[in-house]
Every structure is written in C-alpha cells, then in structure tokens.
Amino acid sequence: MIGATGKLGRALMTMPNTISCPIRFEDADRFGQWFEGNKDVDTVWHVARTCRKKGTRRDFNTFMLELIAMENLLKTRAKDCRFIYASTKVVYGLTDDDVAPVKAKDLIRYFVDTETGVYNCPTWKDNHEINLKNLARHHAIYAITKLACERLIGKHCYNYKILRIWDIE
C-alpha cells in the first residue's frame, strides 16, 4: 500500500497480508527496487496524495511531484498488479458544499472487490461530469493532479479501479 499513514491508509493496513510501501513521492525512483524486493505483491492500493501542511497546499510543484511519482511507479511491476487508486470528488467541482461522509473502515470493501473502472465512493452518488470551472486554484490543482494520475493508470494498467472518494470521516 502506498499512503499507509492517513485515515484510509491506516484502515486498509488492518487487512490481512497488507504491507506498506515506505517510498515517498520525493524518492519515487526507488519504487522499482521496492517491488523487486517484494515480489509477492499482487495488488497496489494507492491512497497517497501530495500537499503541504503549511503555506500553499498545492501548486505546480506538488502537481509535478505526484505526477512524476506516478509515472515512476507505473514503470515498475506495479502496473501488472491489481491497481486501486484513491481519487476525489473534487474532479466534479465539488468541495465542502456537497458532503457524503463515509468511515474509513467502511471504504475497505471498495478496495477488496474485483470491480474495474471508475466509481464514486460512496456508490450511491451519481456524479460523473468533470467540472473544474468554479474551483479555487488549490482545489483545481488537486483535481487536475488526480485526473492526470487516473489517466496514467488507465493507460498503463489492465486491472485497475479508480475510486472517486467523497469524504472520509
């Protein structure tokens, strides 16, 4: 799993046989070495994101850091694994006005099923139209980052699931 320290990552780490990939985006050139040393990994749960805790949360540099990390990851054996990627409702132009909280532990079922493609999480939300028009700059950068990574995954992985997650409580 990539991103084991957040709410969702900690919940997923409770699943049997789950191991954390300690490689941070800044060290993405080490993904290949990690996968070579962990040949039994057959599923990748990618729940990490790049943002700063202080100052400008997201900008061109955070976009490039996450995008280059995803490119490096998909040059490894990870692309041949089942690949589940945590995206966001922000790609629909939604931020804090439309809330659908889900407990992190309740999201696990979306990561362990065999579905492929792009899904809202929770699935009862039926948004499907990408809309970045009214987003603040940092939200727009976040949405564009997630969409770019989604595109890379769709291009390089044959067995993938993208979860556009709404709100984790």
N, C-alpha and C positions, 0 to 999 in steps of 0.2 A: 504494500500500500504506500502511496505517495501522499503525504499530508496527514500523518497519524496524530498530530498534536492538537488539532482543532476539535470542536464538538463532535462533528460527524466522524472524523478520523478516530477519535477515542472510542466511539460507539462501535465502529467497524472492527477495531482491534480486539474486541471481546469475542469475535467469531473464531471458531477452531481453525488452526493451521494458518492463521493470518500473521504475516511478518511485515515489518515496516522497512521501507527503503529510506535510509537516512540521508540520501543525497538531496541537497537543497538546489534550487534553481541556479544559484551562483556557481555551483560545481557540476553542472549538467553534463560536462564532458566525461564524468565518472559513471554515468548510467550504464554504459556498456560493460564496464568492469564489474559492476554490481550484479548485473543479470548473468554474466558468465559465472560468477561465484554462487549464484542462486538458481541453478538450472531446473529445479523442481517448480518454480513459479510458473503457473499457467493462467493466472488471472491478475490483471492490474486494476486496482481501484485508485483512481487519481482524483483526490479531493483537495488538493493544494491550490493556493492562489497567491499572487504577489500583491502586496500593498504595504505601505509604511504605516506604522502606528502613530507617527508624529509628522507634522508638516503636510505636504501634498501627498495624499494617499496613493493616487495613481497618476502616472504621466507617461510620456513616450518611453522613458527608460524602464518603467515597470512593465509596460506592454512588450518591449523588446526582450526583456529578461525572461518573461514567461513564454513568449513565442519561441525563442531560441532554445529554451529548455525543452519544450515540447518537440521541436524538430530533432534535437539530440536524442531524446527518449525514443522517438519513433524510428530512429536509425538502428536501434537495438532489437533484440529478440522480443521486446515488449509489444511490437506491432503484430506479432504472431500469437499473442496471448488473447484471451477474452479481455476486452478493454472497456471499463466502465468509467465514464468521465462525469464529474460533477460540474455542471454549468449553472446558469442562473436565470431567474425570471426577468432580470434587468434587460435581457435581449428583446423582450416585448415592450420595453419602455416603461416598465413598472419598477417602482422603488418602494417607498413606505406607505403609499396610499391604498394599495391592494394587498392585504396581508392574509396569508394562509399558513399559520404556524403548524409545524409537524415536529414531534420529538425526534431527536437524532436516532434513538433506538428503533423508532418506527420506520425509519428510512431504510434500514438494513435489508428488508425484504426486496426492495427495488434493486439492490446490488447483487443479490444471490439468485435471482430468477434467470431464465435463459432468453428473455426477450432481447431483440436487437432493434436498433433505430434510435429515434429521438422521442423522448417522453417528458411530459410535465410531471412534476413530483411535488404535490400530490396529483395523481392522475385525473381527478375529477375537475381540475382546472383545464379549460378547453382553449386557452390562448394558443395561437400558432403563428400569428403575424409578427414578424420582426419590425420593430419601430424604435428608432433611436432619436427621433426628432426633438422631443422635449426634455431630453436628459441633460442634467448638469454635466460639465466636462468630465469630472472624475467618474461619474456613472457611465457616460458614453465610452470612455476608455476601457472601463471594466467590461462592458458589453461587447465591444469590438475585440478585446482580448479573448473572451470566451468564444465568440463566433469564429475567430481565426483558428483557435485550437480545435474547435469542433470540426472545422473544415479539414484540418490536417489529419485528424483521427479518421474521418470519413474517407479520406484519400488513401491512407496507409494501412488501415486495419480492416480485416474482413469480418471480424466478430466483435462488434462494438455496441455499446449502449451509451447514449448521452442523456443525462438526467438534468433537465432544467428545473432546478430546485427552487422552491419559493422561499419559505422562511423556516429556519431551524431554531427550535427553542431549547 
